[in-house]
Amino acid sequence: MAETQTDAARRRVLIAEDEALIRLDLAEMLAEEGYEVVGEAGDGETAVRLAEELKPDLVILDIKMPIMDGLAAAERIAGSRIAPVIILTAFSQRDLVERARAAGAMAYLVKPFQKSDLVPAVEIALSRYSEIAALEAEVAGLTDRLEVRKTVERAKGALMTTYNMTEPQAFKWIQRTAMDHRMTMKEVSERILAETAGGEVTQPAP
């Protein structure tokens, strides 16, 4: 548990929400879980500026904000590869979730939310962002990168189903196996898919 808190304490979060009360609740929840809130904004334009200045590890954006909405701000922040983005949305705005994903959001939270909803969303966003960064470092071309991501996603699913792994565990498994055997993550993923289709893949050492 101490290790988790130490890891969380190293994660710096920027919050953008035009409702001060929600912003305060969010900051308190994050602080209680050991995250460091390094900046707060009430509109998307300020959020983008602060993200560029502060270089946080994570940005949480409400969809509906003045001057620049959360989707536009997410596009700017994600497009510049500054940090992973979590989008806050009201229940009635769930149709905007796909637009949020297209804008580069790694996860989303539906308001009203609890601390038990917040922490998993934060961890999912950080995990997915690190996965994408690792894949981008391995593959240069955009088309190839998308193909590799699809293959790795399918291989993760196979490991999760066969061995009851979490999504981050499955990705780390693929990444570590690729490093140990001097293979690409695509090659490891293709082998996993071939083996799971024909039987069972050999489970890696923990």
C-alpha positions in Angstrom: 0.0 0.0 0.0 2.9 2.4 0.9 4.3 1.8 -2.6 1.0 2.7 -4.3 0.9 5.9 -2.3 4.5 6.8 -3.2 3.8 6.2 -6.9 0.7 8.3 -6.7 2.5 11.1 -5.0 4.8 11.4 -8.0 1.8 12.0 -10.2 1.0 15.7 -10.8 -2.6 16.5 -11.8 -4.1 19.6 -13.5 -7.9 20.1 -13.0 -10.1 22.1 -15.3 -13.8 22.5 -14.2 -15.9 25.7 -14.3 -17.9 24.7 -11.3 -15.8 25.7 -8.2 -17.5 23.2 -5.9 -16.9 20.2 -8.2 -13.3 21.4 -8.7 -12.8 21.6 -4.9 -14.3 18.1 -4.4 -12.1 16.7 -7.2 -8.9 18.3 -5.7 -9.7 16.9 -2.3 -10.3 13.4 -3.6 -7.0 13.4 -5.5 -5.1 14.8 -2.5 -6.6 12.1 -0.3 -5.3 9.5 -2.7 -1.8 10.9 -2.7 -1.9 12.8 -6.0 -0.5 16.3 -6.2 -2.9 18.9 -7.7 -0.5 21.3 -9.4 -3.0 23.6 -11.1 -6.7 24.4 -11.4 -8.6 26.2 -14.2 -12.1 27.3 -14.8 -12.0 27.3 -18.6 -10.4 25.3 -21.4 -8.1 28.0 -22.6 -6.5 28.4 -19.2 -6.2 24.7 -18.9 -4.2 24.4 -22.1 -1.9 27.2 -21.0 -1.3 25.7 -17.6 -0.8 22.2 -19.2 1.9 23.7 -21.4 3.6 25.5 -18.5 3.3 22.9 -15.8 3.7 19.7 -17.8 1.5 17.6 -15.5 1.3 13.8 -15.5 -2.5 14.0 -16.0 -5.1 16.5 -17.0 -8.8 16.2 -16.0 -11.2 18.3 -18.1 -14.9 19.0 -17.9 -16.6 18.9 -21.3 -18.7 22.1 -20.8 -16.5 25.1 -20.0 -16.4 28.7 -21.2 -14.0 30.2 -23.7 -12.8 26.8 -24.9 -14.7 23.6 -24.1 -13.1 20.4 -22.8 -13.1 18.6 -26.1 -11.1 21.4 -27.8 -8.7 21.6 -24.9 -8.3 17.8 -24.9 -7.4 17.9 -28.6 -4.7 20.6 -28.0 -3.3 18.8 -24.9 -3.4 15.3 -26.3 -2.3 16.5 -29.8 0.9 18.1 -28.3 1.6 14.9 -26.3 1.7 16.9 -23.0 -0.2 14.4 -20.8 -3.1 11.9 -20.8 -6.5 13.4 -20.5 -9.6 12.4 -18.5 -12.9 13.9 -19.6 -15.7 14.8 -17.1 -19.2 14.4 -18.5 -22.7 14.7 -17.2 -24.9 11.6 -17.7 -26.9 13.4 -20.4 -23.6 14.1 -22.3 -22.7 10.4 -22.8 -23.2 10.8 -26.5 -20.1 13.0 -26.4 -17.8 10.2 -25.1 -16.9 9.1 -28.6 -16.0 12.7 -29.5 -13.9 12.8 -26.4 -12.0 9.6 -27.4 -11.5 11.1 -30.9 -10.1 14.2 -29.2 -7.5 12.0 -27.5 -9.0 11.4 -24.1 -7.7 8.2 -22.4 -10.7 7.8 -20.0 -13.9 9.5 -18.9 -15.9 10.0 -15.7 -19.6 10.5 -15.5 -20.8 13.0 -13.0 -21.7 12.7 -10.2 -18.8 10.4 -9.4 -17.2 9.0 -6.2 -13.6 8.5 -5.2 -14.0 4.8 -6.1 -14.8 5.9 -9.7 -12.0 8.5 -9.9 -8.9 6.4 -9.0 -9.5 3.6 -11.5 -10.1 6.2 -14.3 -6.8 7.9 -13.3 -4.9 4.6 -13.4 -6.5 3.6 -16.7 -5.6 6.9 -18.3 -2.0 6.8 -17.1 -1.6 3.1 -18.2 -3.1 3.7 -21.7 -1.0 6.7 -22.2 2.2 4.9 -21.3 1.2 2.0 -23.7 0.7 4.4 -26.6 4.0 6.1 -25.9 5.8 2.7 -25.9 4.2 1.7 -29.1 4.9 5.0 -30.8 8.6 4.6 -29.8 8.6 1.2 -31.5 6.8 2.1 -34.7 7.4 5.2 -36.7 4.6 5.3 -39.4 1.1 6.2 -38.3 -0.6 3.5 -40.4 1.8 0.8 -39.0 1.3 2.2 -35.5 -2.5 1.8 -35.7 -2.1 -1.8 -37.0 0.4 -2.6 -34.2 -2.0 -1.2 -31.6 -4.9 -3.3 -32.9 -2.7 -6.5 -32.7 -1.5 -5.6 -29.2 -5.0 -4.9 -28.1 -6.2 -8.3 -29.3 -3.2 -10.1 -27.7 -3.9 -8.2 -24.4 -7.5 -9.5 -24.6 -6.3 -13.1 -25.1 -4.0 -12.9 -22.1 -6.7 -11.3 -19.9 -9.2 -14.0 -20.9 -6.8 -16.9 -20.5 -4.9 -15.9 -17.4 -7.3 -13.4 -15.7 -4.8 -10.6 -16.0 -5.7 -6.9 -15.8 -5.2 -4.8 -18.8 -1.9 -3.1 -17.5 -0.6 -6.6 -16.4 -1.2 -8.0 -19.9 0.6 -5.0 -21.6 3.5 -5.2 -19.2 3.7 -9.0 -20.0 3.9 -8.3 -23.7 6.4 -5.4 -23.3 8.7 -7.4 -21.0 8.6 -10.5 -23.2 9.5 -8.4 -26.2 12.5 -6.9 -24.3 13.6 -10.3 -22.9 13.5 -12.0 -26.3 14.6 -9.0 -28.4 11.4 -9.0 -30.4 9.0 -6.3 -31.2 5.7 -6.0 -29.3 3.9 -6.8 -32.6 5.8 -10.1 -33.0 5.1 -11.1 -29.4 1.4 -10.2 -29.8 1.1 -12.2 -33.1 2.7 -15.2 -31.4 0.3 -14.9 -28.4 -2.7 -14.8 -30.8 -1.4 -17.8 -32.8 -0.8 -19.8 -29.7 -4.1 -18.9 -28.0 -6.0 -19.8 -31.2 -4.4 -23.2 -31.3 -4.3 -23.9 -27.6 -2.6 -22.1 -24.8 0.2 -19.5 -24.7 3.0 -20.2 -22.2 2.4 -18.0 -19.2 5.3 -15.6 -18.5 7.1 -15.5 -15.2 5.6 -12.9 -12.8 
